[in-house]
Amino acid sequence: MTIKKLFFSIAIACSILVGCKENKEVKKEKVSLAISGMTCEIGCAKTIQSKLSKKEGVLDAKVIFTDSTANIAFDANTTSKKDLISYINGIAGGDLYKASESTVK
């Protein structure tokens, strides 16, 4: 009976060790991007914010229509400033919005 318990305990320990993924620490960075081409708050700013919020690596995104900016917190292990700019530039077929890193934060 105790041998069964021992084997069962070993089996559980092995499955836990094998099943656990390595936990990467989040490398949180922030960027403020200027976005040109937005013409309205609902159709443009909210759409960009919604799409950014769903992008892998984005922790938080706020698009402010009146300032034509996006303030983004992201995991630098997953994405980069350059990738975020390219992502925004590609929204709506790549013809409407142009993002660039803002000098004012």
Secondary structure, DSSP 8 states (H G I E B T S, - for coil): -HHHHHHHHHHHHHHHHHH--------EEEEEEEEE----IIIIIHHHHHHHHHSTTEEEEEEEGGGTEEEEEEETTT--HHHHHHHHHHGGGGTS-EEEE-S--
